[in-house]
Amino acid sequence: MHEVLHAYFKALNVNPLMEDHNEMGLLYVDEMAAGIREVYPSISADDAKALAWGGLHESYSWLNLVRTSPTGAQSIIDKNKAYKRGQSGTKCN
């Protein structure tokens, strides 16, 4: 979903990368999470939203989340790590 949005923004001439990530964090996290749940219906809403935040940790939206909800931000980081390590989800072959 993340990479598809990069292509979409490029088609709209929205650049640079940081601007893309800020736009994603501000406007598209919920939509990306919904897309993840469509593809993987058994994933929880919280996990899908955490995965949607993946790759956006340098955006202004993420920094605002860390400031306003440090515990929530840490939970997102922990969930992303668990999926990357294969401790959550279904490991790809």
Backbone as JSON, one array per atom type, in Angstrom:
{
  "sequence": "MHEVLHAYFKALNVNPLMEDHNEMGLLYVDEMAAGIREVYPSISADDAKALAWGGLHESYSWLNLVRTSPTGAQSIIDKNKAYKRGQSGTKCN",
  "N": [[0.83, -1.18, 0.0], [1.9, 1.2, 0.84], [3.96, 1.66, -1.05], [2.47, 1.84, -3.37], [1.1, 4.2, -2.9], [3.28, 5.97, -3.04], [3.79, 5.82, -5.8], [1.39, 6.87, -6.76], [1.5, 9.51, -5.69], [3.74, 10.39, -7.07], [2.77, 10.4, -9.66], [1.08, 12.53, -9.38], [2.88, 14.51, -9.13], [3.83, 15.07, -6.55], [6.34, 15.61, -4.44], [9.24, 15.96, -2.38], [10.35, 12.72, -1.09], [9.95, 12.91, 1.73], [7.78, 14.6, 1.86], [5.85, 12.97, 0.7], [5.65, 10.97, 2.7], [4.74, 12.48, 4.87], [2.23, 13.23, 3.91], [1.06, 10.68, 3.67], [1.03, 9.9, 6.38], [-0.63, 11.84, 7.49], [-3.07, 11.61, 6.06], [-3.6, 9.03, 5.05], [-3.19, 6.72, 6.63], [-5.32, 5.32, 7.9], [-6.73, 4.45, 5.64], [-4.8, 2.83, 4.42], [-4.56, 0.88, 6.39], [-7.14, -0.2, 6.26], [-7.01, -1.32, 3.7], [-5.05, -3.26, 4.12], [-6.46, -4.94, 5.82], [-8.43, -5.8, 4.1], [-7.01, -7.45, 2.37], [-5.88, -9.22, 4.18], [-7.98, -10.52, 6.06], [-8.08, -11.63, 8.63], [-6.39, -10.22, 10.27], [-5.96, -8.05, 13.05], [-7.57, -4.89, 13.69], [-5.95, -3.07, 15.07], [-3.36, -4.13, 14.62], [-3.22, -3.93, 11.83], [-3.32, -1.15, 11.52], [-0.97, -0.46, 12.83], [0.92, -1.65, 11.11], [0.41, -0.13, 8.87], [1.55, 2.27, 9.59], [4.18, 1.69, 9.21], [7.34, 2.56, 7.96], [6.86, 5.24, 8.05], [8.04, 6.61, 10.07], [9.62, 8.86, 10.19], [8.16, 11.0, 9.59], [6.28, 14.08, 10.01], [3.78, 13.6, 11.04], [4.13, 11.19, 12.4], [5.97, 12.04, 14.37], [4.32, 13.78, 15.76], [2.46, 11.93, 16.75], [4.11, 10.46, 18.47], [4.66, 12.45, 20.31], [2.11, 13.06, 21.35], [1.05, 10.6, 22.08], [2.96, 8.66, 23.41], [3.05, 6.02, 24.41], [1.27, 4.67, 22.7], [2.64, 5.02, 20.28], [4.96, 3.55, 20.81], [3.85, 1.01, 21.02], [3.07, 0.6, 18.37], [5.58, 0.51, 17.12], [6.6, -1.78, 18.37], [4.8, -3.75, 17.44], [5.31, -3.66, 14.66], [7.97, -4.56, 14.65], [7.59, -7.17, 15.62], [6.16, -8.35, 13.5], [8.06, -8.11, 11.45], [10.06, -9.79, 12.4], [8.84, -12.19, 12.25], [7.38, -13.07, 14.37], [4.77, -12.47, 14.66], [1.79, -12.72, 12.67], [1.73, -14.39, 9.44], [4.43, -16.04, 8.26], [6.18, -15.29, 5.28], [7.16, -17.3, 2.47]],
  "CA": [[0.0, 0.0, 0.0], [2.82, 2.32, 0.98], [4.65, 1.9, -2.32], [1.44, 2.27, -4.33], [0.88, 5.64, -2.66], [4.41, 6.69, -3.62], [3.56, 5.91, -7.25], [0.26, 7.8, -6.93], [2.0, 10.86, -5.46], [4.66, 10.73, -8.17], [1.91, 10.74, -10.81], [0.53, 13.87, -9.09], [4.04, 15.38, -8.95], [4.05, 15.41, -5.14], [7.66, 15.17, -4.02], [10.09, 14.79, -2.29], [9.94, 11.57, -0.3], [9.45, 13.34, 3.05], [6.44, 15.13, 1.63], [5.0, 11.78, 0.52], [5.44, 10.33, 3.99], [3.88, 13.35, 5.67], [0.88, 13.09, 3.35], [0.56, 9.36, 4.06], [0.76, 9.91, 7.81], [-1.77, 12.72, 7.78], [-4.33, 11.34, 5.37], [-3.8, 7.7, 4.46], [-2.93, 5.57, 7.51], [-6.55, 4.54, 8.06], [-7.04, 3.8, 4.37], [-3.84, 1.74, 4.24], [-4.95, -0.16, 7.33], [-8.33, -0.85, 5.69], [-6.53, -2.13, 2.59], [-4.37, -4.43, 4.69], [-7.51, -5.83, 6.34], [-9.12, -6.43, 2.96], [-6.14, -8.52, 1.87], [-5.68, -10.15, 5.29], [-9.14, -10.26, 6.92], [-7.93, -12.11, 10.01], [-5.53, -9.33, 11.04], [-6.72, -7.12, 13.89], [-7.55, -3.48, 13.26], [-4.76, -2.44, 15.67], [-2.16, -4.58, 13.91], [-3.24, -3.34, 10.48], [-2.96, 0.27, 11.64], [0.46, -0.41, 13.16], [1.66, -1.93, 9.88], [0.23, 1.02, 7.97], [2.51, 3.28, 10.01], [5.53, 1.26, 8.84], [8.03, 3.4, 6.98], [6.48, 6.66, 8.21], [8.56, 7.02, 11.36], [10.36, 10.13, 10.14], [7.22, 12.03, 9.15], [5.77, 14.98, 11.03], [2.63, 12.94, 11.64], [4.65, 10.24, 13.37], [6.52, 12.8, 15.49], [3.18, 14.25, 16.52], [1.92, 10.78, 17.47], [5.04, 10.18, 19.57], [4.49, 13.51, 21.3], [0.79, 13.02, 21.97], [0.75, 9.26, 22.59], [4.21, 7.88, 23.36], [2.77, 4.59, 24.64], [0.7, 4.17, 21.46], [3.71, 4.97, 19.28], [5.83, 2.41, 21.13], [3.11, -0.2, 20.67], [3.16, 0.48, 16.91], [6.95, 0.07, 16.84], [6.73, -3.18, 18.82], [4.04, -4.61, 16.52], [6.06, -3.74, 13.4], [9.12, -5.44, 14.88], [7.12, -8.56, 15.74], [5.85, -8.84, 12.15], [9.31, -8.23, 10.69], [10.81, -10.94, 12.93], [8.06, -13.42, 12.07], [6.74, -13.45, 15.64], [3.34, -12.23, 14.44], [1.4, -12.91, 11.28], [2.13, -15.6, 8.75], [5.72, -15.8, 7.6], [6.24, -15.53, 3.83], [8.22, -18.23, 2.05]],
  "C": [[0.88, 1.26, 0.0], [3.46, 2.67, -0.37], [3.67, 2.34, -3.42], [1.16, 3.75, -4.15], [2.05, 6.48, -3.17], [4.22, 6.88, -5.13], [2.44, 6.9, -7.55], [0.73, 9.25, -6.75], [2.95, 11.31, -6.57], [3.86, 11.13, -9.4], [1.3, 12.13, -10.64], [1.63, 14.93, -8.94], [4.19, 15.9, -7.53], [5.38, 14.8, -4.75], [8.23, 16.2, -3.08], [9.51, 13.71, -1.38], [9.34, 11.98, 1.05], [8.03, 13.88, 2.93], [5.44, 13.99, 1.43], [4.65, 11.17, 1.87], [4.56, 11.18, 4.9], [2.43, 13.24, 5.22], [0.27, 11.74, 3.76], [0.17, 9.35, 5.54], [-0.46, 10.73, 8.18], [-3.09, 12.19, 7.26], [-4.61, 9.89, 5.02], [-3.56, 6.51, 5.38], [-4.18, 4.7, 7.66], [-6.93, 3.79, 6.78], [-6.08, 2.64, 4.09], [-4.18, 0.58, 5.16], [-6.18, -0.92, 6.81], [-7.94, -1.76, 4.53], [-5.84, -3.4, 3.07], [-5.42, -5.43, 5.2], [-8.33, -6.47, 5.23], [-8.32, -7.61, 2.44], [-5.97, -9.61, 2.92], [-6.81, -9.96, 6.31], [-8.99, -10.72, 8.37], [-7.04, -11.2, 10.87], [-6.4, -8.37, 11.85], [-6.6, -5.7, 13.34], [-6.31, -2.78, 13.82], [-3.48, -2.84, 14.95], [-2.09, -3.98, 12.51], [-2.83, -1.88, 10.53], [-1.48, 0.41, 11.97], [1.3, -0.66, 11.92], [1.54, -0.79, 8.88], [1.19, 2.16, 8.32], [3.94, 2.91, 9.61], [6.13, 2.14, 7.76], [7.72, 4.89, 7.11], [7.07, 7.28, 9.47], [9.43, 8.27, 11.34], [9.45, 11.27, 9.69], [6.79, 12.91, 10.32], [4.58, 14.36, 11.76], [3.07, 11.96, 12.71], [5.2, 10.97, 14.59], [5.42, 13.36, 16.37], [2.55, 13.12, 17.33], [2.81, 10.43, 18.66], [4.85, 11.19, 20.69], [3.18, 13.37, 22.07], [0.44, 11.67, 22.59], [2.0, 8.38, 22.53], [3.99, 6.39, 23.57], [2.19, 3.96, 23.38], [1.74, 4.03, 20.37], [4.63, 3.79, 19.54], [5.16, 1.09, 20.8], [3.17, -0.46, 19.16], [4.55, -0.04, 16.52], [7.11, -1.41, 17.2], [6.0, -4.13, 17.88], [4.76, -4.76, 15.18], [7.26, -4.67, 13.54], [8.7, -6.9, 14.94], [6.78, -9.14, 14.38], [7.12, -9.04, 11.34], [10.11, -9.46, 11.12], [10.08, -12.26, 12.72], [7.41, -13.91, 13.34], [5.24, -13.24, 15.61], [3.05, -12.45, 12.97], [1.82, -14.26, 10.74], [3.4, -15.31, 7.97], [5.65, -16.16, 6.12], [7.36, -16.52, 3.53], [9.2, -17.58, 1.12]]
}
